[in-house]
Amino acid sequence: MPVLTRLIPSPVVVDIRPGALDDLASVLSDERISHSGKLAIAVSNGSGARLRERIAPTLPGATWYEVGGGTLDDAIRLAGDMKSGHYDAVVGLGGGKIIDCAKFAAARIGLPLVAVPTNLAHDGLCSPVATLDNDAGRGSYGVPNPIAVLIDLDVIREAPVRFVRAGIGDAISNINAIADWELANRVNGEKIDGLAAAMARQAGEAVLRHPGGVGDNGFLQVLSEALVLTGVAMSISGDSRPASGSCHEINHAFDLLFPQRAASHGEQCGLGAAFAMYMRGAHEEAAFMAEVLHRHGLPVLPEEIGFTVDEFVQVVEFAPQTRPGRYTILEHLDLKPNQIKDIYSDYAKAISS
């Protein structure tokens, strides 16, 4: 019998270390991504613009494009501006909105994308999805994985610490997302991609169980690796299942019901994950998850991000409507508001004891 394998879509290079940004030109040349140095570099007018001054002398053949925001129109405009440049690759240098715009633009004009994030706010830095605001609110668009990811830990440390905290919440929520996937398999026979699930779960566990904090390079290394691995896991499975379950449904519900008051993606996902783990009966795991989130400065109760208990109950009740067809603990239990409120009361007591 022949030995069958599969090709795993992943970046050809992942470079995570202090000072990585200074070697961008040599990495792209050595990995045969851009010998000529003809690059289209998308930056914001914030952190990206400041870094441009630092590395522009090492990239004399690059053309720099300032991206105004994270909308679909911004991404389409960026692709149009880059289209006639005959570049080797597109580089997204900045936060999540810039990288998502660069992902979409690169896919639209058929060029590989090099992701150079300036913060670790979520797992989108290496995912096959570009999340962009559109006229209907917000949409997710399928794109190829980045061909390379460079994460300079010195740059990450310069970003506001809230971005690191958000990334922690997003990474740890993988554990709940995999539990939801396994539930859907048991109840509905939904197929699980074992490799994708293993990668996403281990990424979340590595962050959950690391003793370090947001100021440690060792911890930032593990968090960076976890976010990259999560993106690869989504590419392997072909969808967001390895990293998106009831926790993300709760996050989307916050965004839709309270768009002007919603917290960061990672904060809401972390809170949603801890509560969802408690809902599924994993009380010890939920308490430990809440303890770790709290140690890193993340919210574990809705009051900590400015929401009342009744508003949180409304969020949890509405959450299944945000992802029709996705089966999680929320769809499985199908709770009424008074039942959600009772479980929340028990959850709040359990994580406070």
N, C-alpha and C positions, 0 to 999 in steps of 0.2 A: 504494500500500500504506500502511495507517495506521501511525503510529509507536506502538509499544506500549511501555509502561513498567510498572513495578511500584512499589507503595508500600513503603517501607522502615520497619519498626517501630523507632522510636527515641524517646528522650526529646524533649520539646518544648524543653527547656532543659538545657544542660550548662554549669555555672558552676564553673570550676576556677581558684582564685587565692587568695592570702593574704587573709584577712578575709571570705571569702564567707559564712560562717555568720552574721555580723552583719546581712547583708542578706536573710536567709531570708524574712522577712515581706513585704518589698517585692517580691522576686522572684516569690513565689507570687501576689501581687496583680497585678503587672504582666503576668504570663503567664496570667492568668485561671484559675489553678488554685484559688485560694481568695480570693475578694473579702471574704467575711464574716469570715475568720480562724478559722472553726470547724474546727479540726484535731485529729486524734487522733495523739498523738506517742508512739511506743514508744521507750523508753530502757532501758539497763541500769542497774544500781546502781553502776556504775563510772564510766567516762569520760562516759557519757550523762548521769548524774545531776549531774556537775560542770558540764557544759555547760548543763544545764537552768537552773541558777542564773544563768548569764550571759545567756541569751536569752529566758527566760520573760517578762521585762517587755515585750519587743517582740511577744509573742504572747498577749495577754490573753484571747483567745477559745479558746485551746487547752486540751485535756484531756490530761494526761500519764499514761501507763501504763507501769509498771515491769515488764519482762520478766525472768523468773527464769533462763531458759536458752535453749538452741537445740533443743528437742525438738518433735515434732509435737504433743504435748499442750499445750506452752506456746503454740504458735501457734493451736491451736483455742480454747484458753482466752482468748487475746488477742482473737480474732475475736468470741467471745461477749460479752466485756466491751464491745467497741466497737460492737456491732450496733445498739444503741438510741440512739446519740448523734447521728445526723443530721449527720454531718461532711461537709466538702467533699473531704477527702483524708486519707490516712494518711502520717505521716512516720516513717521509721525512722532513728533517730539513735543510732549506735553502731558496734560491730564487725559482722563477718559474721553471727554468730548472731542478733543483734538485727534486722538488715536482712532476713535470710531469714524470720524469724518475722513481721516486718511485711509482707513480700511475700505470704506465704501468707494472713495475716489479711485484708489488703486485697483479695486476689482472692476470698476466701470471702464477703466482705460487699459486693463490687462497687464498691470505691472505688479511685481512682488512688493510686499509691504514690510518694512522694518519698523518694529515698535520700540520706541525709546521712552518709556513712561517716566514722568517726573513725580509720580506718587503711586501708592499701592491701594487705592480706594476700593477696587473691586477686581473680579477675575476676568474682566473684559479685555485686559491687555494682551491676552494670547488666545482669545476665543474666536470661533468662526462666525461671530455675530457682530454687527454694528447696530447699536441702539441710538436712534436719532429721533428728535422731536419732529412731528409733522402736523398737518392741519387737523388730524383726528386726535392728536395728543402725543403719543409716542409709539414708534414702531421698531421692530427687530428685523434686520435684513441680513440674509445669509451671505457671507463673504469667505474667501479663502483664509486659512490661518496665516499669521505673519511668517515670513521666511526666516526672520531673525528677531530675537528679543535681547536688548541690552538694558540692564537695570544697574544704574550707578548708585550704590548705597549711600554715597556722600550726598548725591542729589536728593535721594529719598529723605534723608535726615533733615534737609533744609526745608522740606514741605511742612505745612502745618500738621501737627500730630493727629488731628482729627481724621486725616486721610488714611493714616496707618490703622487707626482704630476701626475705620469703616472696612478696610480690607480684612481685618481680623474677623469681624462679624460675618462677612461674606464667605470667607474660607471655612469657618467653623460650621456655618449653616449646611455645608456639604453633608455632614453626618446625618442631619434630619432629612435632607433630600434623598439620600440613599435608603433610609428607613422607609420613606414614602414609596420609593421605587419597588422595594421588596414587598411592601404591602400590596401594591398594584399587581405584582406578580402572583402573590398568593390568592388574591380575591378574583382577579380578572384574567390571570394568565398572561399579563403583559411581559414581553420578553425583556430580560435584563442582559445588557452587555457586561459580562463579568470583568473584563479588563478595564473598561471605563469606570465601572462602579468601584473597583479596587483602587484605581488611581485617585478618584475623587475622595473616597473615604479616607485613604491614608494621608492625603493632603490636608483634610480637615483635622484628622487626629494629630498630625505633626504640630499644627498650630495650637490645638487645644491643650496638648500635653507638654509644650515647651515651657521651661521654667523662666525664660527670659522676659524682658519687657520691651516696650516700643522704642527705647533708646539704645538697645543693644544690637550691634551689627549681626551677631549670631542669630538673634530672633528675626531680624529683618531679612536675613538670608533665607531662613526657613519659610517665612511668610511669602517672600517673592517666589520661591520654588513652588509653594503650594498653589499660588494663583496661576502660575504657568501650567502646572500639571492639571489643574482644573480645566483650563482652556483646552488642553490637549484631550482630556477625557471627553469633553463635549464634542470635539471633532471626531473622536473614535465612535461615539454613539450616534452621531448625526443629528443630535438635538441637545437641548439644555437639561435633559432629565438628570444627569449625574450631579447637577449643582442647583437644581430648581425644583422645590416641592412646595409643601404647605407654607414654609417660611417665606418663599418668594411670592406666593399668593397673598399672604398677609402684607408684605411690602407693597405689592401693586395696589392693594385695597387702600392702604394709607395714602398712596399717591393720587388715586382716583377720587377718593371721598374727601380728602383734605389737601388739595394740591398746594395751597399757600402755606400750610403748616407742617408738611411732611418733613421728617428728618432725613438723614443720608440713607442711601440704599443699604449700606452695610449695617448701620445701626438698627434699621427696621428688620433686616433679615436675621440678625443675631437674636434680637428680642423674639421675633416670630419663631425661630428655631427652638429656643429654650421652652417657649410656651407649648409649641407643637409636640416636643418630646414629652412634656408632662401630660398632654392630652392623650398620647398613645399609651400611657401607663409606665413609661420609662422614668420614674420619679427620681431615682438616684442620678441617672445620667443628666436629667434636666437640671437638677440642683448643682451638679458639678459644672455643667456648661454655663449656668448663670453665674456661678462663682468666678469662673475664668473670665467671662465677659466683663463682669464687674471689676475684677482686678485690673483689666486693661482700660478701664474708664468708659465702658460701653453700657448703655441702658439695658436693664432687665425687666423693668416695669414701665408701662405706658406713661405714668405720671412723670417719669424722668425725661421724657421728650415732649411734655406739655399736653398730654391727652388724658381725659378722664377715663375711668373704668367703663362707663357707658359707651363712650366713643370707641374704646378698644373692642368692646363686645360687638358694636356695629361693624367694625373693621373685620373681625373674625367671621361674622355671619356673612358678610358680602364677599369675602376673599375667594370662595370657589368660583364665583362668576368671572373672575379675572383671567382664568385659564380653562375655558370649556374643553372637556375631554381629558383633562389631566386628573388622575385619581390619586388623592392623598388622604391623610388622616381626617382632613376636614370633610371631604366628600363621604368618607367611610362612616363617620359618626353622625353627620347631618344633624347637628345640634341646634336647638332653639335658643333664642337669646338668654332665657333664664338659666338654661343648662350651661351655656358658655360662661355666664357670670359666676355660677357656682364653682365651676372648674377653675376659673381665674382666681377666685377667693382662696381655694385650696393651694393653687400654685404660688400665690403671693406669700402665703404663710410658710409654705415648704422652703422657698428659697431665702426667706428671711430668718429662718430658725438656725 
